[in-house]
């Protein structure tokens, strides 16, 4: 598609590919079958011919005026050029006509009788200055022709008759400004001109827009009613006092002096408008910088809806426009004009930062587009950084084995809830996988890890949507529920979780039974999250400290075990073996338990292995055999059929001569007992 771009350097055309979704939403597109050369040729010829005919028609009078009084004419032309320095856009489209002081200059030439003398030179100045401002000959000639079209209205209203000036400033009228002469020949014609001039400019713009193939509805929405109305009122309030100024300076009898006075007043008026326009632009620029400063102050942007944060910050500074986030770049609200940033991608979501201005707050300035572009770039970069940080945080806070969050993330979440103080109704469910160590010992660590993954997956499937699952210990999980749960709901959820996690698991080594236990912790309105944090730290710290006692400090553990065995802190647990043939218990199997002085029970497998390493396995077995023999005698008082007891050895003690002698001694002392080693 061929697109017509409106930039600081005028109108230029460019081939664009809108099918890829990269078309600029802030430009007006030409029809696909439009020829840009045809546009330039048609409009250029019409404007050039109109301007050339005007210059040729009035050049003879202009040459005579210069020949007659060249110094005065040059001063007038300089004054006209100064007046044309001021121009104000009513529409950001460069093809649209601008507000200038030319209608006032036309009126001054008409009522002083110098219209025919200076029109050719005035057309040349208008064309040159318009082309310089627009940085385009085409746009400059269009603006010049639009201004000359005002003569079709101004000339019938203010006849080319110097006597009009004497009627307006009639010295015999007591109240000159309200005299019939002033009202009829000055106030009413000028009021008509001020109302009709914007209409004529609009008609010229519509003709140009139609010729250029621009969408009229979108182009008309770009007009600023406040600027049109404000400039019209300013022109009217300024020019109606000029007759009083002329009457006060007694220059009404000299048309040349009157024209000089007119041009001086218009020059001052144009410079005042120019200064006001510059101050207005500076104010807009300051507001734009303030909005960008507010956006940068918000960095780093929050992870949740950062685009809304940018929009709120801009709206805080930009009082005369509305900034919002739009999923579309083709908004079509009545009497509203829009500008959009570049497309911002956030994963699968796409949106734009949009500016909206009403008819009284237009037009858009280039500084608005700079704010949009900069805010869009800041938001894009912030989203990229947030995504990368979230990815890294997720990786660092996620347990690699189970996919649940880590214990550190668990504490961070609780602390953040305490800081935000969202509400005090929070519950934590702790769920422990029981006998995980035995599972690892019996089936291997690979099956133990699979069991943890299976439990985590099951808990993820049954947890509420507003909750988070954490692995707070090797065999323990925790669930934080923040959606104001009741105690009954939490108890029911804990039962559901325990039932789901405790279902048997099928592995490559067969079926594996899983058992879990659950506990709960609640916040309250008095202590808030303090109790939760204390329970979390104490609950997990107890498990960690126990693990550290068993898994680290092996030197101290070995000494403690030796001391416990030598001190006789040994107990034996019995498991009955039922004989189906006799329907009775005829033997017992045993598990040796060793306790330290603090009452801690060592793992049975650890006791056997470590006793062998410490070369005290024979002593341990002899002590266990003595306990078994004494206990069997007491058991036989209740069940006389009991004669056999089994004891698990590690094999190292059988080579000891003292151990064999002790076995023979026991057999001789208890001949009715059978010891299965």
Order of alpha helices (4+ residues) and beta strands (2+ residues): beta-beta-beta-alpha-alpha-beta-beta-alpha-alpha-alpha-alpha-alpha-alpha-alpha-alpha-alpha-alpha-alpha-beta-beta-beta-beta-alpha-alpha-beta-alpha-alpha-beta-beta-alpha-beta-beta-beta-alpha-alpha-beta-beta-alpha-alpha-beta-alpha-beta
